[in-house]
Structure formats: structure tokens, C-alpha cells
Amino acid sequence: MVLSHVQDGTRDGDAAAAVLIVYAHPHPGRSIANRLLLDAVRDLDGLRVQSLYDLYPDFSIDVEAERRLLEQARLVVWQHPLYWYSVPALLQLWFEEVLGRGWAYGEAQHALAGKDCLWVATTGASADAYTAAGEHGHPFSAFVPPIEQTARFCGMHWLEPLITHGAHAQDARAPRARAADYRARLQRYLDGHG
Ligand SMILES: Cc1cc2nc3c(=O)[nH]c(=O)nc-3n(C[C@H](O)[C@H](O)[C@H](O)COP(=O)(O)O)c2cc1C
């Protein structure tokens, strides 16, 4: 691991990493599911975690610093709990400010083109709640396109997302099981792009 901002919330230069996890949990200290997932991967060499809510509690994102890290990465991971069928507010702001015209898209530059993008999200609801007859009225796949198309619009290659449903269960069985998949996927990626 290059470094993590999650434990201390500090900024520490722009050390390059092949895998950049853009982590958006509004209450990192209260997380169970996302913390289990992150703890499973954070020690991998070549990986950096940007914990947005630790770094930018005032929502004042250092756009240039974020862009430098993205330019150095090969795989960009967006990891967060699902909030209102979407991303938490600070990640939405990160999309708006960091993925700007003239840098991420537009005529001038496509800084992220050709990079890979992995979406790692946890949901409170179980998988059965994401059906036409279920509490959320739609299959989970109905909520994927805005995130997927954000990556694709920037020219990134969309990888199969890693979604953990039922993140609220007391025994945290789902995130525990998914954590091993997460580590294996990132380890394979790093091995293949070392
Ligand atoms: C404001 C808010 C909105 C949420 N919206 C959703 C939602 O749309 N769908 C869902 O399945 N869970 C939703 N949840 C539940 C979270 O996704 C769940 O608590 C989280 O994935 C658990 O991960 P954690 O242990 O890392 O916090 C929401 C929770 C909050 C606080």
C-alpha cells in the first residue's frame, strides 16, 4: 500500500499508485461493511486510498491533487455505501469538480481515457429487495447506468462491479464474504499490471 488516509485523515503527498481507491463514506468511523472491504485490500502494494470525507470534511476538494493521483493510476475504484440509489454527496461533488470539461472530457483532453474503473458499493437492502416486486421496485441493474456511464463518458473501461447487498445484517456475513473477492480481484489486477 502506498498510504492510507483512512486511519488519520491526513494528506501525504502524491505518491503514485496503480490502483486508486476513491473512498466516500460520510462516517468512516461508523462503517462496518465498507471498513471490512477496505481492510481486506489496504495493505496491497501499489494501492492508495483517498478517503474523501476524511480529506475534505468541508467539501472543499483539492481538484488538482485529485487529478494528479488519477493521472498516475491505471485502475480507479469508486467505493462507497449506496445513498438514495446513488453516491454520497461528496463523491457526487468529486464527479462534478474533478471530472471537469477540458480535463476528463471535451475536445481538449481525456485524462482518464483507457484507464479501468471498478465500482464497489454496499447496499443496506438485500438482493431480493431489488426486484420489481421488492421494496426498491427495480432490479439493482436499473441503478447502475448513471455510474457506469460517468466512467464510460470519460473513456474509462468499466469492469464488473463488486456490489455487496444486505450490508446491514448483524453478522456482516455479506461484506465478510465479499472482502475476499475484493482482495483477490485487486491482487490479480496488480499482478497483471505490475
Ligand atoms: C442517507 C442514506 C441513504 C441510503 N440509501 C440507501 C439506498 O438507496 N439503498 C440501499 O440499499 N441502502 C441505502 N442506505 C443504506 C446504506 O447503503 C448502508 O447503511 C451501507 O451500505 C452500509 O455500509 P457501512 O457499514 O459501510 O456503512 C442508505 C443509508 C443512508 C444513511
The ligand as an SDF file (V2000), in Angstrom:
LIG
                    3D

 31 33  0  0  0  0  0  0  0  0999 V2000
  -28.8410    8.5900    3.7450 C   0  0  0  0  0  0  0  0  0  0  0  0
  -28.8480    7.1120    3.4610 C   0  0  0  0  0  0  0  0  0  0  0  0
  -29.3550    6.6650    2.2630 C   0  0  0  0  0  0  0  0  0  0  0  0
  -29.3500    5.2960    1.9730 C   0  0  0  0  0  0  0  0  0  0  0  0
  -29.8520    4.8700    0.7880 N   0  0  0  0  0  0  0  0  0  0  0  0
  -29.8670    3.5500    0.5060 C   0  0  0  0  0  0  0  0  0  0  0  0
  -30.3900    3.0850   -0.7380 C   0  0  0  0  0  0  0  0  0  0  0  0
  -30.8060    3.8440   -1.6030 O   0  0  0  0  0  0  0  0  0  0  0  0
  -30.4220    1.7470   -0.9510 N   0  0  0  0  0  0  0  0  0  0  0  0
  -29.9520    0.8430   -0.0210 C   0  0  0  0  0  0  0  0  0  0  0  0
  -29.9980   -0.3650   -0.2860 O   0  0  0  0  0  0  0  0  0  0  0  0
  -29.3990    1.2570    1.1480 N   0  0  0  0  0  0  0  0  0  0  0  0
  -29.3590    2.5810    1.4240 C   0  0  0  0  0  0  0  0  0  0  0  0
  -28.8050    3.0140    2.6000 N   0  0  0  0  0  0  0  0  0  0  0  0
  -28.1270    2.0390    3.4740 C   0  0  0  0  0  0  0  0  0  0  0  0
  -26.5890    2.0800    3.2550 C   0  0  0  0  0  0  0  0  0  0  0  0
  -26.2620    1.8000    1.9130 O   0  0  0  0  0  0  0  0  0  0  0  0
  -25.9230    1.0800    4.1860 C   0  0  0  0  0  0  0  0  0  0  0  0
  -26.1280    1.5690    5.5050 O   0  0  0  0  0  0  0  0  0  0  0  0
  -24.4450    0.9190    3.9220 C   0  0  0  0  0  0  0  0  0  0  0  0
  -24.2460    0.3220    2.6610 O   0  0  0  0  0  0  0  0  0  0  0  0
  -23.7830    0.0680    4.9750 C   0  0  0  0  0  0  0  0  0  0  0  0
  -22.3740    0.1700    4.8100 O   0  0  0  0  0  0  0  0  0  0  0  0
  -21.4110    0.6530    6.0050 P   0  0  0  0  0  0  0  0  0  0  0  0
  -21.4980   -0.3840    7.0700 O   0  0  0  0  0  0  0  0  0  0  0  0
  -20.0660    0.7450    5.3730 O   0  0  0  0  0  0  0  0  0  0  0  0
  -21.9230    1.9860    6.4790 O   0  0  0  0  0  0  0  0  0  0  0  0
  -28.8190    4.3700    2.9110 C   0  0  0  0  0  0  0  0  0  0  0  0
  -28.3180    4.8470    4.1290 C   0  0  0  0  0  0  0  0  0  0  0  0
  -28.3320    6.2020    4.4130 C   0  0  0  0  0  0  0  0  0  0  0  0
  -27.7910    6.6750    5.7490 C   0  0  0  0  0  0  0  0  0  0  0  0
  1  2  1  0
  2  3  1  0
  2 30  2  0
  3  4  2  0
  4  5  1  0
  4 28  1  0
  5  6  2  0
  6  7  1  0
  6 13  1  0
  7  8  2  0
  7  9  1  0
  9 10  1  0
 10 11  2  0
 10 12  1  0
 12 13  2  0
 13 14  1  0
 14 15  1  0
 14 28  1  0
 15 16  1  0
 16 17  1  0
 16 18  1  0
 18 19  1  0
 18 20  1  0
 20 21  1  0
 20 22  1  0
 22 23  1  0
 23 24  1  0
 24 25  2  0
 24 26  1  0
 24 27  1  0
 28 29  2  0
 29 30  1  0
 30 31  1  0
M  END
$$$$
